[in-house]
Amino acid sequence: MRHRNVTTVIFSVTMCAFFCAATAAQETNFGPWEDCPGLHFYLVQDAALWNADTLSVTRTPVRDHVRGDHALELVFRATRGDPGVVVYRPPGFAVARRQPYRALSFWVKGDGSKGIGVIGIGEGQSTDPRARFRLVSKDWEPVRLRWGEFDRAISTPQIQSIFFGVTPETKRPASYVIDRIELARSIDPPLEDDEVRASGRKAAKLREVPQPKDLSTFVMRRDTLATSRTLVKAKKPVRVLVMADAVGQGAGLWNVPAGVRSRYLFWGVLERELKEKGSAASVTPVFVEDPEDAAGRIDTMLRRQRPNLVIVQFSSSAIGANWRSIRNRVRKANQTIFAACRRAKADVIALAIPPLPQPLKQVNEAEVLLEEAARAGVATADFGRLAAARGNGFEGEYYATPDQLNVQGHLLVGKLLTSCLTEP
């Protein structure tokens, strides 16, 4: 457990980083998001869709782009009711200031349909200003919107968030790719438009790397899970204890209604998938501040829950000058946890969900967890390697922030854990 003064320092440094990020966003407009497309994007949709375990929109980084190395594809699925929207809301007070700019500009590549895309200022509420664009062109085209072209007046001097969607009349499935979002000082087409189109045509020829379908390659020492795997295969009751940090608590899922959020967290996904396979599984999550907190509580939780399987999940923690000391304490805490599980004769999966690179220095608790799991000879599930399987910069498909997962990330972690217990 961290001391209060250390926590205060960490909080202060974190807020300072957020403020700096907001300032940088205002200076560079929307450029930073292109380093990791999908990061800070959130799905907002009707509660009925969340209740039905349905994602009306998915987002995927693609190599087809006009700037940087990749762009973001949004797919609006053929679901019931109105489609959801995807909100871009980075940390800080605002994405950018409107003045002295005259327009919002971005490039889009449609699906060739008669559908109509929507871009708005805000978080997708019915009163938020919106503008439309066509999806008919399957080539990259610029969209430049004067502030007066939105259907409602934009009253705030700052743009705190923007969102993308399609009109209710658009036939779904529908999709488009977005790139090069920025604020423009002039509405006139710049001379470089033809060069941008040429760059887009060249990038369209790049081969997309698919997400791996075989998840077994991201799991090590599966043989140590023999007891739990036998129970699952025989469809007998299996008790699972999950010791998880803020990732497991869903700190990155503010967009999911609280009443159904647990079903979208990785441990809820695991329980649901096991039950769908006929297993009488019960999953109990216990949220901890850090590995030391988990080590202090593990013996008590093992006595209370008597689990067949313990899933230990860590990500990262902010640090100061004493980062080596913190890393050593994390290492000892992991050793304590694994030893306690061994005494209780419980199977263990060390689930590593590492943070993405970011300016704020951190202890990579996921990395230490994998190292100690290897020494202890327990099974590991390496989500960091899975998320990066398509290459650097594509992890935004699964991360809401550099240290928190989005819904798609939690769903994939749930499938990874299920594979630990069900695949050969």
JONORSUL-V926520 format. One line per field, one symbol per residue. ss: DSSP state (H for helix, E for strand, L for the rest). burial: b if it has 9 or more other ideal C-beta (glycine too) atoms within 8 Angstrom, else e. A space follows every 10 residues. Layout:
ss = ???
burial = ???
This chain:
ss = LLLHHHHHHH HHHHHHHHHH HHHHHHHHLL HHHHHHLLLL EEEELLHHHH HLLLLLEEEE EELLLLLLLL EEEEEELLLL LLLLEEEELL LLLLLEELLL LLEEEEEEEL LLLLLEEEEE ELLLLLLLEE EEEELLLLLL EEEEEEHHHL LLLLLLLEEL LEEEEELLLL LLLEEEEEEE EEEELLLLLL LLHHHHHHHH HHHLLLLLLL LLLLHHHHEE LHHHHHHHHH HHHLLLLEEE EEEELHHHHL LLLLLLLLLL HHHHLHHHHH HHHHHHLLLL EEEEEEELLL HHHHHHHHHH HHHHHLLLEE EEEELEEELL LLHHHHHHHH HHHHHHHHHH HHHLLLEEEE EELLLLLLLL LEEEHHHHHH HHHHHHLLEE EEHHHHHLLL LLLLHHHLEE ELLEELHHHH HHHHHHHHHH HHLL
burial = eeeeebbebb eebbeebbbb bbbbbbeebb ebbbebbbbb bbbbbeeebb eeeebbbebb bbbbbbbeeb bbbbbbbebe eebbbbbbbb ebebbbbbee bbbbbbbbbb bebebbbbbb bbbbeeebbb bbbbbebeeb bbbbbebeeb eeebeeebbb bbbbbbbeeb ebebbbbbbb bbbbeeeeee eebeebbebb bebeeeeeee ebeebbebbe bbebbebbbe bbeeeeebbb bbbbbbbbbb ebbeebeeeb bebbbbbbbb bbbbbebebe bbbbbbebeb bbbbbebbee bbeebebbbb bbbbbbbbbb eebeebbebb bbbbbbbbbb beebebbbbb bbbbbbebee ebbbbbbbbb bbbbebebbb bbbbebbbbe eebbbbbbbb bbbbbbbbbb bbbbbbbbbb bbee
